[in-house]
Amino acid sequence: MRFVVSKPSAGKARLGALYLGGGVAPPVETPALVVPTRRGLPSFIPKDLLEHLPYPDSLLLHLSPIHFMECPSTKTIKNIGGVHQMVGLQDRFFIASPSDSVESLPEYGGTNKLGATFETPYGRRLVNPKDYMEMISATGPDLWASLADEVPAWVTEKRSKLSIDRTLKWLDDCLSLDQEKGASTLGAVVGGASIENRKKCATEVSMRNVSGFWLGGFGLGENIEERSALLDAVTDILPEEKIRFVSRLGLPEEVLQGVAAGIDLFDSTYIFHLTIGGFALVFPLDILEETPEARSRNSSGNCTKINLRATIYRKDTSPIVEKCSCYTCQNHTRAYLNHLLNVHEMLAQILLEIHNTHHYLGFFRSIRRSLQQQKFELFRQRFIESRRAHLTEAIPCS
């Protein structure tokens, strides 16, 4: 892995380029979305329709090793040749993090070994660093984050400090078992809602032989003001030349907050929850190019998302978003999607996830464009103002 970063403005927000695959594939520009998957593929988009997502924006796919804890076994996946071979996506890059339903346990067995329990379809399973590294070795992601003891914002100071000790211990254990010696490792940074604990963990992890950093424990109860201070505290310490990846900051405002703090990669379940609920993203992507008249019109009549189950779309023959180049908008109408949703056809989720992923990748392109033009703060301000206008006017968009 090679990561090249540049800071086009005086703030902490930055542009970057992530090179994976030995330079054969084009670089992925950052800030970027790591497209969420379930066992290697998006929840509803089949392999043959992935080509309809923007390239190379959609090269990065998120992978949770806990999805492979029970079936198929790690031995089976390894014999197949890893997750790339299993799902037939040799040209994509997988980034793994343990970001699903992790709950740590106390030390067990009277030893210094630590484990975490994960929720699986077969119940809770205890996993130690050796088990985790076996899953990493079997699935073969291009980048992977170490185990982390993530705690919510309301835990005690004692529990927060314990989470740091456990996370550092797990990182050291994972690195000792890593055959690549940290060449594709993202060190986990935790610390709850304590700025000092976040700084301490970031300092310690920065001293390890890792290729980048995974910021865990966000989106677990902290308010938006607390989060800004916590993100800044961490990124002030982390070396600038290494990539930074955060989970659970998926809402547009949260992404903009993370970008402002200097985060490069984002993974969340935002797209999945929109899709499963029958919502489609419709917010404008060309905020900086809009005239004042267009901005005023959009702020009074447009929404971030629309509920395509609603009866008002039953006879709407327009695409989800005018001029959208995604497969769904080019071939189907709101009325057809409304019909599919209301008769419970799975095709509805397939078409919706294609559009929502395409649109959100476009949102990240707009962010990068604003950084290149040194207008990121203006972009962020206008976007947040437009969202506030919708909330203030209480338009029934969802």
Secondary structure, DSSP 8 states (H G I E B T S, - for coil): -EEEEE--SSSS--EEEEE-GGGTS--EEESEE-B--BTTB-SS--GGGGGGS-TTGGGEEEE-GGGGSSSS-HHHHHHHTSHHHHHT-TTSEEEE---SSEEE----TTSS---EEEEETTEEEEE-HHHHHHHHHHH--SEEE-------TTS-HHHHHHHHHHHHHHHHHHHHH-TTTTTTEEEEE--TT-HHHHHHHHHHHHTS--SEEEE-STTSS--HHHHHHHHHHHHTTS-TTSEEEEES--SHHHHHHHHHHT--EEE-SHHHHHHHTTEEE---S-GGG--HHHHHHHHHH--SEEETTSGGGTT--S-SSTT--SHHHHH--HHHHHHHHHTT-THHHHHHHHHHHHHHHHHHHHHHHHHHTT-HHHHHHHHHHHHHHHHHHT----
